[in-house]
Amino acid sequence: MVSSGRFGLDLDFIFNPLISLDPTPSNPVLSIFVVAAIIALFIVVLQKWLIDYDKMHELQDEMKEVQQMFRDAQSSGDPKAMAKAQKKQQELMPQNMELMKMQMKPTVITMIPIFIIYSGLVFNSTISNVVINITGPQFYLLLMPIWNIFWTQSNPLTINFFGWYILSSFAMSFLFRRMLGLDTMN
């Protein structure tokens, strides 16, 4: 359902009942948090389902070995070792491309639904006017000096709905990834 006079989807029929359950319906911080958490869970579950993390770690380890082979060959000046490293890299190219496709699939699948939901958030007048006041210590704890590089507000001790959505989704994605064992750091 498209609302007249606005560019975007009118998802008020979804968001307004959620806002009415919020403890502060005039400033629905909890509603935005719930939406961010649901989207984060959806993305993380899709990643767990579509990405073969064992294969990804195996390929990353092989690529590290090839990089080390390159460094060793360059430092020794051995053309045979350099050719061997290049050959190994050529052998890994198809697997690397497959891995990139595997990693992009969840992003491609989630882009349109997330755009639709985010559009609904932007065009909901209650949600788009959310303002969270923060204290000086929270300003630094939430890394606001860094965030303010990307967007500025008239009062740096406030967070708008977009900032709150981003902070919430990052935190919940991190939590869900940990809960589902998707720590990708080697």
MDAnalysis code that builds the backbone (N, CA, C; Angstrom):
import MDAnalysis as mda
import numpy as np

u = mda.Universe.empty(558, n_residues=186, atom_resindex=np.repeat(np.arange(186), 3), trajectory=True)
u.add_TopologyAttr("name", ["N", "CA", "C"] * 186)
u.add_TopologyAttr("resid", np.arange(1, 187))
u.add_TopologyAttr("resname", ["MET", "VAL", "SER", "SER", "GLY", "ARG", "PHE", "GLY", "LEU", "ASP", "LEU", "ASP", "PHE", "ILE", "PHE", "ASN", "PRO", "LEU", "ILE", "SER", "LEU", "ASP", "PRO", "THR", "PRO", "SER", "ASN", "PRO", "VAL", "LEU", "SER", "ILE", "PHE", "VAL", "VAL", "ALA", "ALA", "ILE", "ILE", "ALA", "LEU", "PHE", "ILE", "VAL", "VAL", "LEU", "GLN", "LYS", "TRP", "LEU", "ILE", "ASP", "TYR", "ASP", "LYS", "MET", "HIS", "GLU", "LEU", "GLN", "ASP", "GLU", "MET", "LYS", "GLU", "VAL", "GLN", "GLN", "MET", "PHE", "ARG", "ASP", "ALA", "GLN", "SER", "SER", "GLY", "ASP", "PRO", "LYS", "ALA", "MET", "ALA", "LYS", "ALA", "GLN", "LYS", "LYS", "GLN", "GLN", "GLU", "LEU", "MET", "PRO", "GLN", "ASN", "MET", "GLU", "LEU", "MET", "LYS", "MET", "GLN", "MET", "LYS", "PRO", "THR", "VAL", "ILE", "THR", "MET", "ILE", "PRO", "ILE", "PHE", "ILE", "ILE", "TYR", "SER", "GLY", "LEU", "VAL", "PHE", "ASN", "SER", "THR", "ILE", "SER", "ASN", "VAL", "VAL", "ILE", "ASN", "ILE", "THR", "GLY", "PRO", "GLN", "PHE", "TYR", "LEU", "LEU", "LEU", "MET", "PRO", "ILE", "TRP", "ASN", "ILE", "PHE", "TRP", "THR", "GLN", "SER", "ASN", "PRO", "LEU", "THR", "ILE", "ASN", "PHE", "PHE", "GLY", "TRP", "TYR", "ILE", "LEU", "SER", "SER", "PHE", "ALA", "MET", "SER", "PHE", "LEU", "PHE", "ARG", "ARG", "MET", "LEU", "GLY", "LEU", "ASP", "THR", "MET", "ASN"])
u.atoms.positions = np.array([
    [0.849, -1.155, 0.000],
    [0.000, 0.000, 0.000],
    [0.901, 1.225, 0.000],
    [0.755, 2.076, -0.998],
    [1.565, 3.284, -1.111],
    [0.721, 4.471, -0.681],
    [1.274, 5.268, 0.171],
    [0.572, 6.441, 0.681],
    [0.727, 7.582, -0.310],
    [-0.337, 8.348, -0.480],
    [-0.242, 9.463, -1.416],
    [0.609, 10.572, -0.829],
    [1.377, 11.216, -1.679],
    [2.197, 12.335, -1.250],
    [3.532, 11.935, -0.628],
    [3.801, 10.658, -0.511],
    [5.072, 10.213, 0.069],
    [5.723, 9.228, -0.891],
    [7.044, 9.260, -0.914],
    [7.789, 8.288, -1.699],
    [8.209, 7.192, -0.749],
    [7.634, 6.042, -0.856],
    [7.973, 4.953, 0.046],
    [6.730, 4.180, 0.409],
    [6.946, 3.116, 1.091],
    [5.836, 2.266, 1.460],
    [5.229, 2.699, 2.778],
    [3.924, 2.639, 2.828],
    [3.218, 2.965, 4.056],
    [3.015, 1.656, 4.810],
    [3.855, 1.433, 5.788],
    [3.754, 0.225, 6.611],
    [3.214, 0.557, 7.998],
    [2.449, 1.647, 8.075],
    [1.888, 2.043, 9.365],
    [1.002, 0.952, 9.953],
    [0.372, 0.150, 9.105],
    [-0.479, -0.934, 9.608],
    [0.336, -1.980, 10.367],
    [1.641, -2.032, 10.132],
    [2.527, -2.925, 10.891],
    [3.125, -2.182, 12.082],
    [3.628, -0.978, 11.834],
    [4.365, -0.259, 12.869],
    [3.468, 0.373, 13.933],
    [2.290, 0.866, 13.568],
    [1.443, 1.521, 14.566],
    [1.015, 0.577, 15.691],
    [0.613, -0.681, 15.422],
    [0.317, -1.578, 16.555],
    [1.546, -1.834, 17.426],
    [2.720, -1.934, 16.810],
    [3.955, -2.125, 17.573],
    [4.240, -0.893, 18.432],
    [4.039, 0.283, 17.856],
    [4.256, 1.531, 18.591],
    [3.278, 1.638, 19.755],
    [2.053, 1.193, 19.548],
    [1.057, 1.291, 20.628],
    [1.434, 0.409, 21.820],
    [2.232, -0.637, 21.608],
    [2.697, -1.497, 22.699],
    [3.939, -0.942, 23.391],
    [4.559, 0.056, 22.772],
    [5.783, 0.642, 23.321],
    [5.457, 1.393, 24.615],
    [6.317, 1.287, 25.633],
    [6.068, 2.021, 26.880],
    [6.010, 3.539, 26.694],
    [6.708, 4.046, 25.689],
    [6.652, 5.479, 25.376],
    [6.246, 5.632, 23.915],
    [4.946, 5.525, 23.623],
    [4.513, 5.571, 22.216],
    [4.816, 6.887, 21.503],
    [5.040, 7.960, 22.242],
    [5.367, 9.223, 21.585],
    [6.837, 9.268, 21.152],
    [7.665, 8.414, 21.727],
    [9.087, 8.313, 21.374],
    [9.449, 6.819, 21.389],
    [9.022, 6.065, 20.366],
    [9.061, 4.589, 20.404],
    [10.447, 3.966, 20.204],
    [11.308, 4.199, 21.154],
    [12.667, 3.672, 21.102],
    [12.650, 2.146, 21.115],
    [11.808, 1.559, 21.964],
    [11.715, 0.099, 22.058],
    [11.215, -0.508, 20.746],
    [10.281, 0.146, 20.090],
    [9.754, -0.363, 18.811],
    [10.854, -0.441, 17.758],
    [11.674, 0.594, 17.697],
    [12.780, 0.597, 16.733],
    [13.767, -0.520, 17.074],
    [14.027, -0.695, 18.360],
    [14.925, -1.756, 18.814],
    [14.384, -3.125, 18.398],
    [13.087, -3.356, 18.569],
    [12.483, -4.644, 18.207],
    [12.603, -4.888, 16.705],
    [12.319, -3.873, 15.904],
    [12.439, -4.017, 14.449],
    [13.880, -4.313, 14.062],
    [14.821, -3.591, 14.649],
    [16.247, -3.824, 14.356],
    [16.660, -5.237, 14.763],
    [16.167, -5.702, 15.917],
    [16.508, -7.050, 16.379],
    [15.930, -8.118, 15.456],
    [14.710, -7.935, 15.007],
    [14.088, -8.912, 14.099],
    [14.852, -8.973, 12.778],
    [15.195, -7.821, 12.240],
    [15.948, -7.790, 10.982],
    [17.328, -8.415, 11.177],
    [17.987, -8.103, 12.281],
    [19.315, -8.671, 12.555],
    [19.225, -10.193, 12.673],
    [18.216, -10.691, 13.369],
    [18.045, -12.142, 13.503],
    [17.812, -12.783, 12.144],
    [16.984, -12.176, 11.328],
    [16.698, -12.684, 9.987],
    [17.982, -12.787, 9.165],
    [18.790, -11.748, 9.197],
    [20.033, -11.736, 8.416],
    [21.012, -12.780, 8.931],
    [21.179, -12.874, 10.242],
    [22.140, -13.818, 10.814],
    [21.711, -15.260, 10.559],
    [20.422, -15.548, 10.694],
    [19.941, -16.913, 10.416],
    [20.152, -17.247, 8.951],
    [19.886, -16.298, 8.067],
    [20.108, -16.523, 6.637],
    [21.581, -16.774, 6.351],
    [22.463, -16.014, 6.999],
    [23.901, -16.229, 6.810],
    [24.301, -17.619, 7.289],
    [23.799, -18.032, 8.435],
    [24.145, -19.355, 8.967],
    [23.662, -20.452, 8.014],
    [22.514, -20.236, 7.436],
    [21.927, -21.243, 6.557],
    [22.608, -21.284, 5.187],
    [23.024, -20.128, 4.667],
    [23.525, -20.066, 3.294],
    [25.051, -20.102, 3.159],
    [25.787, -19.827, 4.228],
    [27.239, -19.773, 4.134],
    [27.851, -20.987, 4.801],
    [28.721, -21.659, 4.084],
    [29.451, -22.800, 4.630],
    [30.700, -22.261, 5.319],
    [30.598, -22.033, 6.622],
    [31.688, -21.401, 7.362],
    [32.933, -22.271, 7.439],
    [32.766, -23.589, 7.462],
    [33.937, -24.470, 7.468],
    [34.735, -24.291, 6.179],
    [34.011, -24.278, 5.060],
    [34.666, -24.085, 3.765],
    [35.301, -22.699, 3.678],
    [34.611, -21.698, 4.226],
    [35.134, -20.345, 4.198],
    [36.446, -20.253, 4.991],
    [36.472, -20.836, 6.196],
    [37.695, -20.811, 7.013],
    [38.820, -21.590, 6.339],
    [38.474, -22.704, 5.712],
    [39.484, -23.514, 5.020],
    [40.120, -22.718, 3.885],
    [39.290, -22.044, 3.102],
    [39.799, -21.248, 1.985],
    [40.619, -20.055, 2.494],
    [40.169, -19.427, 3.578],
    [40.935, -18.313, 4.143],
    [42.312, -18.785, 4.602],
    [42.368, -19.971, 5.207],
    [43.655, -20.521, 5.637],
    [44.561, -20.798, 4.442],
    [43.981, -21.356, 3.369],
    [44.771, -21.622, 2.171],
    [45.304, -20.323, 1.561],
    [44.464, -19.280, 1.552],
    [44.900, -17.998, 1.003],
    [46.028, -17.401, 1.845],
    [45.972, -17.569, 3.162],
    [47.055, -17.097, 4.023],
    [48.353, -17.833, 3.704],
    [48.247, -19.141, 3.451],
    [49.430, -19.926, 3.091],
    [50.036, -19.423, 1.780],
    [49.175, -19.144, 0.799],
    [49.660, -18.655, -0.493],
    [50.323, -17.290, -0.323],
    [49.742, -16.419, 0.488],
    [50.349, -15.110, 0.742],
    [51.716, -15.271, 1.392],
    [51.811, -16.213, 2.321],
    [53.108, -16.466, 2.963],
    [54.107, -17.016, 1.949],
    [53.627, -17.898, 1.040],
    [54.494, -18.421, -0.017],
    [55.013, -17.275, -0.883],
    [54.133, -16.318, -1.222],
    [54.525, -15.158, -2.023],
    [55.595, -14.344, -1.316],
    [55.377, -14.059, -0.047],
    [56.353, -13.261, 0.712],
    [57.703, -13.976, 0.773],
    [57.655, -15.290, 1.031],
    [58.902, -16.057, 1.110],
    [59.617, -16.079, -0.250],
    [58.838, -16.257, -1.335],
    [59.423, -16.300, -2.674],
    [60.020, -14.943, -3.048],
    [59.340, -13.869, -2.686],
    [59.852, -12.531, -2.995],
    [61.135, -12.245, -2.224],
    [61.144, -12.619, -0.960],
    [62.335, -12.332, -0.159],
    [63.530, -13.193, -0.591],
    [63.248, -14.403, -1.081],
    [64.352, -15.267, -1.512],
    [64.773, -14.971, -2.952],
    [63.868, -14.376, -3.738],
    [64.176, -14.084, -5.139],
    [64.152, -15.322, -6.019],
    [63.561, -16.400, -5.557],
    [63.507, -17.669, -6.289],
    [62.349, -17.652, -7.287],
    [62.654, -17.645, -8.610],
    [61.586, -17.607, -9.614],
    [60.714, -18.869, -9.602],
    [61.300, -20.022, -9.256],
    [60.503, -21.262, -9.202],
    [59.490, -21.189, -8.066],
    [59.901, -20.677, -6.921],
    [58.982, -20.542, -5.783],
    [57.876, -19.538, -6.108],
    [58.239, -18.470, -6.835],
    [57.244, -17.470, -7.231],
    [56.226, -18.078, -8.190],
    [56.690, -18.867, -9.137],
    [55.798, -19.530, -10.097],
    [54.880, -20.515, -9.376],
    [55.417, -21.222, -8.390],
    [54.625, -22.184, -7.623],
    [53.518, -21.460, -6.841],
    [53.849, -20.317, -6.250],
    [52.870, -19.538, -5.495],
    [51.780, -18.997, -6.425],
    [52.180, -18.532, -7.616],
    [51.208, -18.036, -8.587],
    [50.295, -19.145, -9.074],
    [50.858, -20.341, -9.272],
    [50.059, -21.486, -9.714],
    [49.029, -21.857, -8.639],
    [49.454, -21.859, -7.397],
    [48.554, -22.185, -6.294],
    [47.426, -21.152, -6.200],
    [47.782, -19.892, -6.425],
    [46.776, -18.839, -6.393],
    [45.758, -19.026, -7.517],
    [46.236, -19.404, -8.714],
    [45.346, -19.663, -9.849],
    [44.389, -20.815, -9.539],
    [44.891, -21.840, -8.838],
    [44.061, -22.992, -8.482],
    [42.954, -22.594, -7.500],
    [43.234, -21.617, -6.656],
    [42.260, -21.199, -5.645],
    [41.227, -20.204, -6.177],
    [41.452, -19.617, -7.348],
    [40.545, -18.605, -7.889],
    [39.099, -19.081, -8.012],
    [38.817, -20.241, -8.600],
    [37.416, -20.674, -8.702],
    [36.752, -20.852, -7.330],
    [37.509, -21.384, -6.387],
    [36.957, -21.552, -5.042],
    [36.696, -20.198, -4.393],
    [37.574, -19.266, -4.623],
    [37.411, -17.931, -4.073],
    [36.162, -17.257, -4.642],
    [35.933, -17.430, -5.944],
    [34.735, -16.875, -6.573],
    [33.469, -17.520, -6.003],
    [33.516, -18.818, -5.788],
    [32.375, -19.533, -5.198],
    [32.096, -19.006, -3.789],
    [33.150, -18.770, -3.036],
    [33.014, -18.243, -1.685],
    [32.392, -16.847, -1.708],
    [32.834, -16.007, -2.635],
    [32.262, -14.666, -2.742],
    [30.781, -14.722, -3.069],
    [30.385, -15.631, -3.957],
    [28.969, -15.792, -4.293],
    [28.182, -16.244, -3.065],
    [28.757, -17.181, -2.321],
    [28.106, -17.706, -1.131],
    [27.910, -16.585, -0.100],
    [28.896, -15.719, 0.050],
    [28.807, -14.630, 1.015],
    [27.846, -13.534, 0.562],
    [27.690, -13.336, -0.742],
    [26.813, -12.294, -1.260],
    [25.343, -12.706, -1.276],
    [25.077, -14.001, -1.328],
    [23.700, -14.477, -1.432],
    [22.799, -13.947, -0.320],
    [23.191, -14.008, 0.969],
    [22.312, -13.457, 2.006],
    [22.069, -11.956, 1.842],
    [23.070, -11.238, 1.379],
    [22.924, -9.797, 1.178],
    [21.902, -9.514, 0.087],
    [22.007, -10.229, -1.011],
    [21.087, -10.028, -2.127],
    [19.657, -10.396, -1.720],
    [19.506, -11.486, -1.002],
    [18.171, -11.941, -0.592],
    [17.526, -10.955, 0.379],
    [18.307, -10.341, 1.254],
    [17.730, -9.474, 2.280],
    [17.596, -8.012, 1.861],
    [18.219, -7.615, 0.779],
    [18.209, -6.196, 0.407],
    [16.804, -5.640, 0.212],
    [15.972, -6.289, -0.552],
    [14.643, -5.741, -0.854],
    [13.739, -5.732, 0.379],
    [13.643, -6.852, 1.132],
    [12.797, -6.769, 2.337],
    [13.277, -5.712, 3.330],
    [14.582, -5.580, 3.496],
    [15.096, -4.579, 4.434],
    [14.812, -3.169, 3.914],
    [14.953, -2.963, 2.624],
    [14.637, -1.647, 2.057],
    [13.176, -1.304, 2.297],
    [12.294, -2.265, 2.115],
    [10.858, -2.032, 2.317],
    [10.579, -1.680, 3.776],
    [11.153, -2.462, 4.691],
    [10.926, -2.201, 6.118],
    [11.526, -0.861, 6.518],
    [12.746, -0.595, 6.075],
    [13.390, 0.673, 6.420],
    [12.600, 1.844, 5.847],
    [12.084, 1.690, 4.645],
    [11.252, 2.731, 4.042],
    [10.026, 2.988, 4.910],
    [9.428, 1.905, 5.420],
    [8.286, 2.065, 6.320],
    [8.656, 2.793, 7.596],
    [9.862, 2.535, 8.116],
    [10.326, 3.240, 9.314],
    [10.496, 4.732, 9.030],
    [11.128, 5.043, 7.914],
    [11.392, 6.434, 7.557],
    [10.100, 7.214, 7.403],
    [9.103, 6.608, 6.795],
    [7.873, 7.333, 6.496],
    [6.802, 7.205, 7.566],
    [7.135, 6.573, 8.689],
    [6.229, 6.582, 9.824],
    [6.563, 7.830, 10.629],
    [5.612, 8.740, 10.744],
    [5.903, 10.041, 11.358],
    [6.332, 9.919, 12.817],
    [5.813, 8.961, 13.549],
    [6.212, 8.808, 14.952],
    [7.642, 8.300, 15.055],
    [7.970, 7.277, 14.274],
    [9.310, 6.690, 14.333],
    [10.367, 7.646, 13.800],
    [10.076, 8.302, 12.706],
    [11.091, 9.179, 12.099],
    [11.410, 10.392, 12.967],
    [10.571, 10.705, 13.942],
    [10.821, 11.841, 14.828],
    [11.405, 11.438, 16.174],
    [11.849, 10.195, 16.322],
    [12.425, 9.730, 17.582],
    [13.712, 10.490, 17.876],
    [13.841, 10.875, 19.125],
    [15.060, 11.526, 19.597],
    [15.406, 10.912, 20.943],
    [16.650, 10.488, 21.073],
    [17.136, 9.941, 22.333],
    [18.186, 10.900, 22.866],
    [17.960, 11.387, 24.064],
    [18.935, 12.272, 24.711],
    [19.944, 11.409, 25.447],
    [21.208, 11.744, 25.293],
    [22.268, 10.993, 25.964],
    [23.111, 11.941, 26.806],
    [23.800, 11.374, 27.766],
    [24.672, 12.169, 28.636],
    [26.063, 12.247, 28.024],
    [26.911, 13.060, 28.619],
    [28.292, 13.199, 28.157],
    [29.045, 11.878, 28.120],
    [29.021, 11.086, 29.226],
    [29.725, 9.794, 29.192],
    [29.158, 8.842, 28.130],
    [27.836, 8.830, 27.951],
    [27.231, 7.975, 26.923],
    [27.675, 8.413, 25.537],
    [27.864, 9.717, 25.367],
    [28.336, 10.266, 24.095],
    [29.631, 9.594, 23.670],
    [30.545, 9.426, 24.612],
    [31.833, 8.803, 24.294],
    [31.747, 7.283, 24.298],
    [30.944, 6.717, 25.187],
    [30.787, 5.264, 25.252],
    [30.188, 4.715, 23.959],
    [29.240, 5.439, 23.389],
    [28.605, 5.013, 22.135],
    [29.401, 5.430, 20.900],
    [30.598, 5.957, 21.122],
    [31.479, 6.389, 20.027],
    [30.830, 7.452, 19.146],
    [30.046, 8.312, 19.756],
    [29.345, 9.341, 19.000],
    [30.269, 10.288, 18.238],
    [31.469, 10.609, 18.751],
    [32.336, 11.465, 17.920],
    [32.622, 10.837, 16.555],
    [32.711, 9.519, 16.515],
    [32.941, 8.833, 15.239],
    [31.665, 8.838, 14.401],
    [30.514, 8.505, 15.028],
    [29.250, 8.497, 14.299],
    [28.936, 9.873, 13.722],
    [29.295, 10.917, 14.466],
    [28.984, 12.278, 14.008],
    [29.779, 12.677, 12.772],
    [30.778, 11.898, 12.416],
    [31.476, 12.129, 11.153],
    [30.517, 11.835, 9.992],
    [29.654, 10.823, 10.164],
    [28.774, 10.375, 9.093],
    [27.446, 11.121, 9.051],
    [26.960, 11.546, 10.199],
    [25.763, 12.367, 10.216],
    [25.863, 13.311, 11.397],
    [25.371, 14.514, 11.171],
    [25.416, 15.510, 12.232],
    [24.003, 15.903, 12.600],
    [23.869, 16.335, 13.816],
    [22.579, 16.794, 14.300],
    [22.802, 18.123, 14.994],
    [21.725, 18.857, 15.177],
    [21.856, 20.159, 15.814],
    [22.369, 20.021, 17.250],
    [21.990, 18.951, 17.913],
    [22.466, 18.697, 19.278],
    [23.248, 17.386, 19.265],
    [24.558, 17.428, 19.489],
    [25.344, 16.190, 19.433],
    [25.015, 15.214, 20.564],
    [24.285, 15.663, 21.587],
    [23.918, 14.757, 22.683],
    [22.546, 14.134, 22.458],
    [22.191, 13.950, 21.189],
    [20.957, 13.242, 20.844],
    [21.272, 12.201, 19.775],
    [20.419, 11.208, 19.717],
    [20.499, 10.183, 18.669],
    [19.139, 10.155, 17.998],
    [19.111, 10.250, 16.675],
    [17.836, 10.177, 15.969],
    [17.474, 8.710, 15.717],
    [16.352, 8.466, 15.049],
    [15.900, 7.082, 14.863],
    [16.894, 6.269, 14.039],
    [17.532, 6.896, 13.047],
    [18.485, 6.173, 12.212],
    [19.686, 5.711, 13.037],
    [20.210, 6.601, 13.842],
    [21.340, 6.243, 14.694],
    [20.976, 5.140, 15.674],
    [19.780, 5.241, 16.263],
    [19.338, 4.219, 17.208],
    [19.136, 2.879, 16.497],
    [18.577, 2.921, 15.289],
    [18.388, 1.694, 14.505],
    [19.737, 1.039, 14.217],
    [20.715, 1.831, 13.778],
    [22.048, 1.298, 13.460],
    [22.707, 0.710, 14.706],
    [22.700, 1.454, 15.806],
    [23.303, 0.950, 17.046],
    [22.631, -0.340, 17.498],
    [21.307, -0.372, 17.440],
    [20.558, -1.563, 17.859],
    [20.848, -2.749, 16.955],
    [20.877, -2.512, 15.662],
    [21.094, -3.635, 14.744],
    [22.517, -4.171, 14.862],
    [23.513, -3.294, 15.050],
    [24.887, -3.768, 15.253],
    [24.983, -4.620, 16.506],
    [24.410, -4.125, 17.594],
    [24.481, -4.853, 18.865],
    [23.774, -6.197, 18.769],
    [22.602, -6.214, 18.186],
    [21.845, -7.465, 18.106],
    [22.471, -8.433, 17.107],
    [23.019, -7.928, 16.023],
    [23.714, -8.809, 15.077],
    [24.891, -9.484, 15.761],
    [25.651, -8.704, 16.513],
    [26.790, -9.248, 17.251],
    [26.318, -10.341, 18.212],
    [25.264, -10.048, 18.965],
    [24.735, -11.007, 19.933],
    [24.234, -12.281, 19.241],
    [23.451, -12.134, 18.177],
    [22.910, -13.297, 17.465],
    [24.022, -14.119, 16.810],
    [25.028, -13.445, 16.270],
    [26.147, -14.176, 15.661],
    [26.858, -15.011, 16.718],
    [27.047, -14.442, 17.901],
    [27.674, -15.191, 19.000],
    [26.798, -16.359, 19.429],
    [25.503, -16.113, 19.550],
    [24.585, -17.167, 19.996],
    [24.536, -18.329, 19.005],
    [24.644, -18.016, 17.718],
    [24.575, -19.053, 16.697],
    [25.952, -19.573, 16.283],
    [26.989, -19.130, 16.982],
    [28.337, -19.633, 16.710],
    [28.918, -19.178, 15.394],
    [28.621, -17.962, 14.982],
    [29.107, -17.451, 13.697],
    [30.252, -16.467, 13.866],
    [31.076, -16.677, 14.851],
    [32.243, -15.822, 15.023],
    [33.202, -16.142, 13.882],
    [33.335, -15.214, 12.932],
    [34.120, -15.494, 11.711],
    [35.574, -15.115, 11.851],
    [35.974, -14.607, 12.991],
    [37.380, -14.240, 13.160],
    [38.217, -15.505, 13.358],
    [39.329, -15.555, 12.650],
    [40.246, -16.693, 12.801],
    [41.311, -16.365, 13.802],
])
